[in-house]
Amino acid sequence: MHTKMPQIRINKFLAMCGFGSRRSVEEMIQAGRVSIDGSVVTSLATKVDESRQTVCLDGHPITTLKKKQYVLLNKPKGYVTTRSDEKGRKTVYDLVKNRAVFPVGRLDRDSEGLLLLTNDGELAYRLTHPRFKVPKVYRVRLDRGFNQSDFAVLSGGMELEDGPTAPCRAVYFHDFADRLEIRLREGKKRQIRRMLEALGYNVKALKRVQFGPLVLKNVQRGAWRYLTHIEIKMLLRAVKLDRKTGGGK
């Protein structure tokens, strides 16, 4: 007796296969790059049964990746967080010699620090979705001392061109007037830089030191390692995913 495999939405299937977060694979689908049994699909509501149907991306058949992998990179400045760059700039894949994984969120070219990469699409989706409120901690160096009266504005939420920011936590780092530690639970594009620029400051350096339960330590700038089983369990627990772990060291 054969058990019928459940159908899943095409965006979730592609994310599970390691082609990016659900947001990024939705762009692939809507661009007409995905087909099922030879027919192009553009509706995000389309469902697929991998056991009976063939899914192609840009004409190439794809299947789910059986082994999930989790990588922590200490990203240096000067690298973009993409698979390739049309301007010929260095990418994080010049450092991480594993193209099966994709970045969870982004660090812009001028920022450094903790970058998580994985082919676990469901985990990546939850880690970056505002509903799960996964905290990220950054350390910032400014062009001048931060005015204490600006903490209320920065921490209470600000209006940016793409909408209001959620409240965050901001404090001086080690009592240096020009250095801050900022804790966010969302991830708008270049959010910290834009918030501080709106207050009249220029960011000289920005480093992410924590992502959820992961803390950046014992990894040199430009180096990377696989997560341990304990770290993977902590990440899954942080986003309420209950499953056995794999891919750790």
BALOBA-1460 file (C-alpha; in Angstrom, 3 decimals):
// residues 249
<rec num="1" residu="m" x="0.000" y="0.000" z="0.000"/>
<rec num="2" residu="h" x="1.420" y="3.355" z="-1.047"/>
<rec num="3" residu="t" x="0.948" y="6.417" z="1.118"/>
<rec num="4" residu="k" x="-0.006" y="9.486" z="-0.844"/>
<rec num="5" residu="m" x="2.449" y="12.348" z="-0.327"/>
<rec num="6" residu="p" x="0.834" y="15.629" z="0.769"/>
<rec num="7" residu="q" x="0.800" y="18.534" z="-1.614"/>
<rec num="8" residu="i" x="2.532" y="21.746" z="-0.538"/>
<rec num="9" residu="r" x="2.532" y="25.273" z="-1.914"/>
<rec num="10" residu="i" x="5.087" y="25.861" z="-4.627"/>
<rec num="11" residu="n" x="6.814" y="28.705" z="-2.731"/>
<rec num="12" residu="k" x="7.306" y="26.527" z="0.340"/>
<rec num="13" residu="f" x="8.606" y="23.675" z="-1.849"/>
<rec num="14" residu="l" x="11.233" y="25.913" z="-3.467"/>
<rec num="15" residu="a" x="12.289" y="27.280" z="-0.087"/>
<rec num="16" residu="m" x="12.667" y="23.729" z="1.235"/>
<rec num="17" residu="c" x="14.880" y="22.963" z="-1.770"/>
<rec num="18" residu="g" x="17.264" y="25.711" z="-0.716"/>
<rec num="19" residu="f" x="16.528" y="28.350" z="-3.354"/>
<rec num="20" residu="g" x="15.988" y="31.159" z="-0.853"/>
<rec num="21" residu="s" x="13.477" y="32.445" z="1.645"/>
<rec num="22" residu="r" x="9.795" y="32.306" z="0.775"/>
<rec num="23" residu="r" x="9.890" y="35.992" z="-0.136"/>
<rec num="24" residu="s" x="12.714" y="35.534" z="-2.638"/>
<rec num="25" residu="v" x="11.280" y="32.398" z="-4.264"/>
<rec num="26" residu="e" x="7.933" y="34.139" z="-4.680"/>
<rec num="27" residu="e" x="9.693" y="36.591" z="-6.996"/>
<rec num="28" residu="m" x="11.026" y="33.637" z="-9.038"/>
<rec num="29" residu="i" x="7.523" y="32.196" z="-9.366"/>
<rec num="30" residu="q" x="5.891" y="35.474" z="-10.350"/>
<rec num="31" residu="a" x="8.644" y="36.045" z="-12.931"/>
<rec num="32" residu="g" x="7.593" y="32.832" z="-14.727"/>
<rec num="33" residu="r" x="10.807" y="30.936" z="-13.974"/>
<rec num="34" residu="v" x="9.059" y="27.913" z="-12.439"/>
<rec num="35" residu="s" x="7.186" y="25.117" z="-14.174"/>
<rec num="36" residu="i" x="5.355" y="21.980" z="-13.047"/>
<rec num="37" residu="d" x="5.221" y="19.081" z="-15.510"/>
<rec num="38" residu="g" x="6.218" y="21.464" z="-18.283"/>
<rec num="39" residu="s" x="3.635" y="24.166" z="-17.576"/>
<rec num="40" residu="v" x="4.774" y="27.536" z="-16.241"/>
<rec num="41" residu="v" x="3.127" y="28.546" z="-12.967"/>
<rec num="42" residu="t" x="2.924" y="32.080" z="-11.592"/>
<rec num="43" residu="s" x="0.285" y="31.682" z="-8.876"/>
<rec num="44" residu="l" x="1.636" y="31.426" z="-5.338"/>
<rec num="45" residu="a" x="-1.399" y="29.311" z="-4.438"/>
<rec num="46" residu="t" x="-0.246" y="26.497" z="-6.762"/>
<rec num="47" residu="k" x="0.430" y="23.221" z="-4.949"/>
<rec num="48" residu="v" x="2.821" y="20.467" z="-5.920"/>
<rec num="49" residu="d" x="3.248" y="16.779" z="-5.111"/>
<rec num="50" residu="e" x="6.971" y="16.031" z="-5.448"/>
<rec num="51" residu="s" x="6.370" y="12.279" z="-5.597"/>
<rec num="52" residu="r" x="4.217" y="12.586" z="-8.737"/>
<rec num="53" residu="q" x="5.211" y="15.864" z="-10.420"/>
<rec num="54" residu="t" x="8.391" y="17.381" z="-11.859"/>
<rec num="55" residu="v" x="9.252" y="20.916" z="-10.827"/>
<rec num="56" residu="c" x="11.768" y="22.932" z="-12.870"/>
<rec num="57" residu="l" x="13.463" y="26.241" z="-12.226"/>
<rec num="58" residu="d" x="14.717" y="27.910" z="-15.394"/>
<rec num="59" residu="g" x="14.169" y="24.567" z="-17.131"/>
<rec num="60" residu="h" x="16.252" y="22.530" z="-14.686"/>
<rec num="61" residu="p" x="14.542" y="19.816" z="-12.572"/>
<rec num="62" residu="i" x="14.825" y="20.278" z="-8.808"/>
<rec num="63" residu="t" x="14.227" y="18.056" z="-5.808"/>
<rec num="64" residu="t" x="14.212" y="18.650" z="-2.074"/>
<rec num="65" residu="l" x="17.562" y="18.610" z="-0.365"/>
<rec num="66" residu="k" x="17.617" y="15.777" z="2.146"/>
<rec num="67" residu="k" x="20.367" y="17.151" z="4.369"/>
<rec num="68" residu="k" x="19.818" y="20.551" z="5.887"/>
<rec num="69" residu="q" x="22.913" y="22.650" z="6.447"/>
<rec num="70" residu="y" x="23.532" y="25.656" z="8.700"/>
<rec num="71" residu="v" x="26.508" y="27.989" z="8.355"/>
<rec num="72" residu="l" x="27.674" y="30.928" z="10.485"/>
<rec num="73" residu="l" x="29.894" y="33.463" z="8.697"/>
<rec num="74" residu="n" x="31.747" y="36.405" z="10.248"/>
<rec num="75" residu="k" x="31.213" y="38.673" z="7.245"/>
<rec num="76" residu="p" x="33.826" y="41.380" z="6.626"/>
<rec num="77" residu="k" x="33.121" y="44.747" z="5.021"/>
<rec num="78" residu="g" x="33.312" y="44.866" z="1.245"/>
<rec num="79" residu="y" x="31.229" y="41.757" z="0.484"/>
<rec num="80" residu="v" x="27.652" y="41.747" z="-0.800"/>
<rec num="81" residu="t" x="25.109" y="39.232" z="0.471"/>
<rec num="82" residu="t" x="24.102" y="37.712" z="-2.877"/>
<rec num="83" residu="r" x="25.017" y="34.658" z="-4.975"/>
<rec num="84" residu="s" x="26.396" y="36.826" z="-7.766"/>
<rec num="85" residu="d" x="26.776" y="40.539" z="-8.413"/>
<rec num="86" residu="e" x="26.227" y="42.288" z="-11.731"/>
<rec num="87" residu="k" x="28.821" y="44.917" z="-10.761"/>
<rec num="88" residu="g" x="31.512" y="42.307" z="-10.195"/>
<rec num="89" residu="r" x="31.807" y="42.961" z="-6.470"/>
<rec num="90" residu="k" x="32.938" y="40.284" z="-4.037"/>
<rec num="91" residu="t" x="30.119" y="38.175" z="-2.556"/>
<rec num="92" residu="v" x="29.853" y="36.091" z="0.594"/>
<rec num="93" residu="y" x="30.249" y="33.005" z="-1.617"/>
<rec num="94" residu="d" x="33.852" y="34.022" z="-2.208"/>
<rec num="95" residu="l" x="34.242" y="33.191" z="1.494"/>
<rec num="96" residu="v" x="31.715" y="30.384" z="2.071"/>
<rec num="97" residu="k" x="32.574" y="27.534" z="-0.279"/>
<rec num="98" residu="n" x="29.106" y="26.031" z="-0.098"/>
<rec num="99" residu="r" x="26.576" y="27.185" z="-2.669"/>
<rec num="100" residu="a" x="23.859" y="24.890" z="-1.307"/>
<rec num="101" residu="v" x="23.078" y="27.429" z="1.421"/>
<rec num="102" residu="f" x="21.595" y="30.919" z="1.092"/>
<rec num="103" residu="p" x="21.761" y="33.970" z="3.380"/>
<rec num="104" residu="v" x="19.065" y="34.488" z="6.009"/>
<rec num="105" residu="g" x="18.394" y="38.196" z="5.718"/>
<rec num="106" residu="r" x="21.128" y="40.570" z="4.624"/>
<rec num="107" residu="l" x="24.081" y="42.598" z="5.769"/>
<rec num="108" residu="d" x="24.884" y="45.440" z="3.380"/>
<rec num="109" residu="r" x="28.284" y="45.755" z="1.765"/>
<rec num="110" residu="d" x="29.605" y="48.207" z="4.363"/>
<rec num="111" residu="s" x="28.401" y="46.150" z="7.351"/>
<rec num="112" residu="e" x="30.057" y="43.168" z="8.986"/>
<rec num="113" residu="g" x="29.440" y="40.461" z="11.534"/>
<rec num="114" residu="l" x="27.188" y="37.468" z="12.004"/>
<rec num="115" residu="l" x="25.511" y="36.158" z="8.863"/>
<rec num="116" residu="l" x="23.536" y="32.897" z="8.943"/>
<rec num="117" residu="l" x="23.268" y="30.816" z="5.763"/>
<rec num="118" residu="t" x="21.160" y="27.678" z="5.352"/>
<rec num="119" residu="n" x="19.136" y="25.569" z="2.930"/>
<rec num="120" residu="d" x="16.397" y="25.194" z="5.558"/>
<rec num="121" residu="g" x="13.742" y="27.363" z="3.933"/>
<rec num="122" residu="e" x="11.126" y="27.047" z="6.665"/>
<rec num="123" residu="l" x="13.599" y="28.100" z="9.359"/>
<rec num="124" residu="a" x="14.847" y="31.017" z="7.238"/>
<rec num="125" residu="y" x="11.289" y="32.181" z="6.655"/>
<rec num="126" residu="r" x="10.471" y="32.181" z="10.346"/>
<rec num="127" residu="l" x="13.740" y="33.818" z="11.391"/>
<rec num="128" residu="t" x="13.078" y="36.779" z="9.089"/>
<rec num="129" residu="h" x="9.298" y="37.105" z="9.545"/>
<rec num="130" residu="p" x="8.334" y="39.936" z="11.955"/>
<rec num="131" residu="r" x="5.671" y="37.722" z="13.545"/>
<rec num="132" residu="f" x="8.343" y="35.635" z="15.293"/>
<rec num="133" residu="k" x="10.158" y="38.708" z="16.682"/>
<rec num="134" residu="v" x="13.629" y="37.145" z="16.520"/>
<rec num="135" residu="p" x="16.074" y="39.681" z="18.041"/>
<rec num="136" residu="k" x="19.219" y="40.875" z="16.277"/>
<rec num="137" residu="v" x="21.926" y="42.857" z="18.075"/>
<rec num="138" residu="y" x="24.232" y="45.348" z="16.349"/>
<rec num="139" residu="r" x="27.162" y="47.473" z="17.506"/>
<rec num="140" residu="v" x="27.524" y="50.832" z="15.821"/>
<rec num="141" residu="r" x="30.261" y="53.471" z="15.703"/>
<rec num="142" residu="l" x="29.131" y="56.998" z="14.775"/>
<rec num="143" residu="d" x="30.883" y="60.048" z="13.385"/>
<rec num="144" residu="r" x="30.219" y="61.910" z="16.661"/>
<rec num="145" residu="g" x="28.800" y="61.439" z="20.123"/>
<rec num="146" residu="f" x="25.193" y="60.325" z="20.387"/>
<rec num="147" residu="n" x="22.941" y="62.803" z="22.154"/>
<rec num="148" residu="q" x="21.248" y="61.156" z="25.094"/>
<rec num="149" residu="s" x="17.983" y="62.931" z="24.296"/>
<rec num="150" residu="d" x="17.842" y="61.040" z="20.968"/>
<rec num="151" residu="f" x="17.488" y="57.643" z="22.680"/>
<rec num="152" residu="a" x="13.744" y="58.137" z="23.183"/>
<rec num="153" residu="v" x="13.220" y="58.789" z="19.465"/>
<rec num="154" residu="l" x="15.484" y="55.938" z="18.327"/>
<rec num="155" residu="s" x="14.087" y="53.390" z="20.781"/>
<rec num="156" residu="g" x="10.430" y="54.362" z="20.540"/>
<rec num="157" residu="g" x="9.997" y="53.789" z="16.812"/>
<rec num="158" residu="m" x="10.545" y="56.137" z="13.872"/>
<rec num="159" residu="e" x="8.780" y="56.938" z="10.630"/>
<rec num="160" residu="l" x="10.895" y="55.978" z="7.610"/>
<rec num="161" residu="e" x="10.013" y="56.208" z="3.918"/>
<rec num="162" residu="d" x="8.844" y="52.572" z="3.908"/>
<rec num="163" residu="g" x="6.779" y="52.877" z="7.079"/>
<rec num="164" residu="p" x="7.236" y="53.065" z="10.850"/>
<rec num="165" residu="t" x="9.872" y="51.046" z="12.686"/>
<rec num="166" residu="a" x="9.025" y="48.899" z="15.684"/>
<rec num="167" residu="p" x="10.387" y="49.938" z="19.091"/>
<rec num="168" residu="c" x="13.952" y="48.792" z="19.688"/>
<rec num="169" residu="r" x="16.477" y="48.840" z="22.513"/>
<rec num="170" residu="a" x="19.467" y="51.199" z="22.232"/>
<rec num="171" residu="v" x="22.206" y="51.899" z="24.786"/>
<rec num="172" residu="y" x="25.728" y="53.283" z="24.813"/>
<rec num="173" residu="f" x="28.306" y="50.555" z="24.241"/>
<rec num="174" residu="h" x="30.912" y="50.474" z="27.026"/>
<rec num="175" residu="d" x="30.133" y="54.118" z="27.879"/>
<rec num="176" residu="f" x="31.587" y="55.429" z="24.614"/>
<rec num="177" residu="a" x="29.487" y="58.402" z="23.497"/>
<rec num="178" residu="d" x="29.975" y="57.591" z="19.805"/>
<rec num="179" residu="r" x="29.208" y="53.866" z="20.102"/>
<rec num="180" residu="l" x="25.831" y="52.187" z="20.468"/>
<rec num="181" residu="e" x="24.422" y="48.714" z="20.902"/>
<rec num="182" residu="i" x="21.042" y="48.355" z="19.214"/>
<rec num="183" residu="r" x="18.650" y="45.431" z="19.546"/>
<rec num="184" residu="l" x="16.008" y="45.018" z="16.812"/>
<rec num="185" residu="r" x="13.168" y="42.559" z="16.282"/>
<rec num="186" residu="e" x="12.607" y="43.437" z="12.618"/>
<rec num="187" residu="g" x="14.811" y="43.850" z="9.575"/>
<rec num="188" residu="k" x="13.985" y="46.672" z="7.185"/>
<rec num="189" residu="k" x="16.596" y="47.366" z="4.509"/>
<rec num="190" residu="r" x="19.544" y="49.324" z="5.961"/>
<rec num="191" residu="q" x="17.287" y="50.102" z="8.909"/>
<rec num="192" residu="i" x="19.853" y="51.126" z="11.513"/>
<rec num="193" residu="r" x="21.740" y="53.352" z="9.086"/>
<rec num="194" residu="r" x="18.534" y="55.052" z="7.978"/>
<rec num="195" residu="m" x="17.269" y="55.589" z="11.528"/>
<rec num="196" residu="l" x="20.525" y="57.176" z="12.628"/>
<rec num="197" residu="e" x="20.829" y="59.261" z="9.460"/>
<rec num="198" residu="a" x="17.324" y="60.600" z="10.131"/>
<rec num="199" residu="l" x="18.640" y="61.812" z="13.493"/>
<rec num="200" residu="g" x="21.623" y="63.512" z="11.872"/>
<rec num="201" residu="y" x="24.363" y="60.919" z="12.446"/>
<rec num="202" residu="n" x="26.632" y="59.104" z="10.003"/>
<rec num="203" residu="v" x="27.450" y="55.451" z="10.675"/>
<rec num="204" residu="k" x="31.181" y="54.799" z="10.470"/>
<rec num="205" residu="a" x="30.994" y="51.085" z="11.302"/>
<rec num="206" residu="l" x="28.177" y="48.574" z="11.871"/>
<rec num="207" residu="k" x="28.565" y="45.004" z="13.097"/>
<rec num="208" residu="r" x="25.941" y="42.358" z="13.886"/>
<rec num="209" residu="v" x="26.994" y="40.383" z="16.949"/>
<rec num="210" residu="q" x="23.872" y="38.321" z="17.647"/>
<rec num="211" residu="f" x="21.010" y="36.740" z="15.685"/>
<rec num="212" residu="g" x="18.410" y="35.110" z="17.920"/>
<rec num="213" residu="p" x="20.294" y="32.703" z="20.211"/>
<rec num="214" residu="l" x="23.431" y="32.766" z="18.005"/>
<rec num="215" residu="v" x="26.301" y="34.918" z="19.267"/>
<rec num="216" residu="l" x="29.345" y="35.880" z="17.215"/>
<rec num="217" residu="k" x="32.409" y="34.545" z="18.985"/>
<rec num="218" residu="n" x="35.494" y="32.459" z="18.196"/>
<rec num="219" residu="v" x="35.080" y="33.010" z="14.442"/>
<rec num="220" residu="q" x="37.659" y="35.263" z="12.816"/>
<rec num="221" residu="r" x="36.597" y="37.944" z="10.344"/>
<rec num="222" residu="g" x="36.064" y="36.286" z="6.952"/>
<rec num="223" residu="a" x="35.896" y="32.775" z="8.436"/>
<rec num="224" residu="w" x="32.880" y="30.468" z="8.723"/>
<rec num="225" residu="r" x="31.793" y="27.250" z="10.394"/>
<rec num="226" residu="y" x="28.830" y="24.888" z="10.562"/>
<rec num="227" residu="l" x="26.463" y="25.281" z="13.502"/>
<rec num="228" residu="t" x="26.523" y="22.700" z="16.270"/>
<rec num="229" residu="h" x="23.494" y="20.510" z="16.947"/>
<rec num="230" residu="i" x="22.841" y="22.507" z="20.108"/>
<rec num="231" residu="e" x="22.828" y="25.790" z="18.171"/>
<rec num="232" residu="i" x="20.432" y="24.359" z="15.584"/>
<rec num="233" residu="k" x="18.074" y="23.220" z="18.338"/>
<rec num="234" residu="m" x="18.171" y="26.694" z="19.886"/>
<rec num="235" residu="l" x="17.287" y="28.297" z="16.550"/>
<rec num="236" residu="l" x="14.388" y="25.904" z="15.951"/>
<rec num="237" residu="r" x="13.120" y="26.527" z="19.469"/>
<rec num="238" residu="a" x="13.342" y="30.297" z="18.972"/>
<rec num="239" residu="v" x="10.854" y="30.132" z="16.081"/>
<rec num="240" residu="k" x="8.741" y="27.300" z="17.508"/>
<rec num="241" residu="l" x="9.788" y="24.656" z="15.002"/>
<rec num="242" residu="d" x="9.569" y="21.179" z="16.530"/>
<rec num="243" residu="r" x="11.657" y="18.713" z="14.553"/>
<rec num="244" residu="k" x="14.806" y="16.631" z="14.729"/>
<rec num="245" residu="t" x="17.995" y="18.439" z="13.796"/>
<rec num="246" residu="g" x="20.555" y="17.573" z="11.180"/>
<rec num="247" residu="g" x="23.485" y="19.156" z="9.430"/>
<rec num="248" residu="g" x="25.331" y="20.308" z="12.549"/>
<rec num="249" residu="k" x="28.794" y="19.483" z="13.690"/>
